[in-house]
Amino acid sequence: MSVAGIYNLNAGTLEIELGGVGNPHDLVTVTGNVSVALLGTTLDLSPLGAMAAGTYTVLESTGGSVTGAFEHVTGIASYPGLVNVQYAGSAVTITLTRDFLPGDVNADGFVGIADLNVLLGSWNQSVTAWDLLSGDTNGDGFVGIEDLNWVLSNWNAGSPPGNPAQIPEPGAVLLLGGGLLSLTTRRGRP
């Protein structure tokens, strides 16, 4: 988005969407000065897909300076240690300290069974919006089917933590589940 002139954000939310193929992200470019009020302003970093580690400009002044800072930074900034926001003379940048994977709710760099367990532990519950450690991957304050879809659509993305040989293949998990089900069924017969 381009703004001709000055941009004063005295209250409200600036939503920046991040992620997807090629690391796209929103950028607000202002030809004049930018002023952000400390009280009552929020920078919401909303994920649309995976995003590589790096520094991205989200608000810039091409003909002036940026003054002030956002009172709140939300969205993927809820992941512990993932996002640093910098306010330089003519820009607001964010640095992702590691690759971001939607569905990686435990922030270990891999979307798998540990993330599914976190999500299921909070299933069908209201939580604080963007509480990723409770499984709210879409920021709506509720852990449900949309959050599960983020986990499943990114299943096995990233680098497995520890020894990859310890992570079972999906077929092995199904065989184990079927075996346990057959044991339960046999025990129930006279």
TAVEN-V533278 format. One record per residue. N is the residue number from 1. RES is the residue in one small letter. SS is DSSP state (H for helix, E for strand, C for the rest). OMEGA is omega in whole degrees, -180 to 180 (NA if undefined). Layout:
# TAVEN-V533278
N,RES,SS,OMEGA ; N,RES,SS,OMEGA
This chain:
# TAVEN-V533278
1,m,C,178 ; 2,s,E,177 ; 3,v,E,177 ; 4,a,C,-179 ; 5,g,C,-178 ; 6,i,C,179 ; 7,y,E,178 ; 8,n,E,176 ; 9,l,E,-177 ; 10,n,C,178 ; 11,a,C,176 ; 12,g,E,-174 ; 13,t,E,171 ; 14,l,E,-179 ; 15,e,E,178 ; 16,i,E,178 ; 17,e,E,-175 ; 18,l,E,165 ; 19,g,C,-179 ; 20,g,C,-178 ; 21,v,C,178 ; 22,g,C,179 ; 23,n,C,178 ; 24,p,C,175 ; 25,h,E,178 ; 26,d,C,177 ; 27,l,C,174 ; 28,v,E,180 ; 29,t,E,-177 ; 30,v,E,-179 ; 31,t,C,180 ; 32,g,C,180 ; 33,n,C,176 ; 34,v,E,178 ; 35,s,E,179 ; 36,v,E,179 ; 37,a,C,-179 ; 38,l,C,-177 ; 39,l,C,174 ; 40,g,C,-180 ; 41,t,E,-179 ; 42,t,E,170 ; 43,l,E,-178 ; 44,d,E,-179 ; 45,l,E,-174 ; 46,s,E,-179 ; 47,p,E,172 ; 48,l,C,-179 ; 49,g,C,-179 ; 50,a,C,-179 ; 51,m,E,-179 ; 52,a,C,175 ; 53,a,C,180 ; 54,g,E,-179 ; 55,t,E,-176 ; 56,y,E,176 ; 57,t,E,-179 ; 58,v,E,179 ; 59,l,E,-179 ; 60,e,E,173 ; 61,s,E,180 ; 62,t,C,-178 ; 63,g,C,-179 ; 64,g,C,-178 ; 65,s,C,176 ; 66,v,E,177 ; 67,t,E,180 ; 68,g,E,-180 ; 69,a,C,179 ; 70,f,C,178 ; 71,e,C,-178 ; 72,h,E,170 ; 73,v,E,-174 ; 74,t,E,-180 ; 75,g,E,-177 ; 76,i,H,175 ; 77,a,H,178 ; 78,s,H,176 ; 79,y,C,-178 ; 80,p,C,175 ; 81,g,C,-176 ; 82,l,C,-170 ; 83,v,E,169 ; 84,n,E,178 ; 85,v,E,179 ; 86,q,E,177 ; 87,y,E,179 ; 88,a,E,-175 ; 89,g,C,-176 ; 90,s,C,-177 ; 91,a,E,168 ; 92,v,E,180 ; 93,t,E,172 ; 94,i,E,175 ; 95,t,E,172 ; 96,l,E,-175 ; 97,t,C,176 ; 98,r,C,177 ; 99,d,C,178 ; 100,f,E,177 ; 101,l,C,175 ; 102,p,C,-179 ; 103,g,C,178 ; 104,d,C,-172 ; 105,v,C,178 ; 106,n,C,173 ; 107,a,C,178 ; 108,d,C,178 ; 109,g,C,-178 ; 110,f,E,178 ; 111,v,C,-177 ; 112,g,C,-173 ; 113,i,H,179 ; 114,a,H,178 ; 115,d,H,178 ; 116,l,H,179 ; 117,n,H,177 ; 118,v,H,-179 ; 119,l,H,-179 ; 120,l,H,177 ; 121,g,H,179 ; 122,s,C,-174 ; 123,w,C,175 ; 124,n,C,180 ; 125,q,C,171 ; 126,s,E,180 ; 127,v,C,174 ; 128,t,C,180 ; 129,a,C,-179 ; 130,w,C,175 ; 131,d,C,-175 ; 132,l,H,179 ; 133,l,H,172 ; 134,s,H,177 ; 135,g,C,180 ; 136,d,C,-175 ; 137,t,C,-178 ; 138,n,C,173 ; 139,g,C,-179 ; 140,d,C,178 ; 141,g,C,-180 ; 142,f,E,179 ; 143,v,C,-176 ; 144,g,C,-171 ; 145,i,H,179 ; 146,e,H,178 ; 147,d,H,177 ; 148,l,H,179 ; 149,n,H,177 ; 150,w,H,-179 ; 151,v,H,-177 ; 152,l,H,-179 ; 153,s,H,178 ; 154,n,C,-177 ; 155,w,C,-180 ; 156,n,C,176 ; 157,a,C,178 ; 158,g,E,-180 ; 159,s,C,-180 ; 160,p,C,177 ; 161,p,C,176 ; 162,g,C,-177 ; 163,n,C,-180 ; 164,p,H,180 ; 165,a,H,-179 ; 166,q,H,-179 ; 167,i,C,-177 ; 168,p,C,173 ; 169,e,C,179 ; 170,p,H,179 ; 171,g,H,179 ; 172,a,H,178 ; 173,v,H,178 ; 174,l,H,178 ; 175,l,H,178 ; 176,l,H,179 ; 177,g,H,178 ; 178,g,H,178 ; 179,g,H,178 ; 180,l,H,178 ; 181,l,H,-180 ; 182,s,H,175 ; 183,l,H,179 ; 184,t,H,180 ; 185,t,H,-180 ; 186,r,H,-179 ; 187,r,H,-178 ; 188,g,C,-179 ; 189,r,C,178 ; 190,p,C,NA
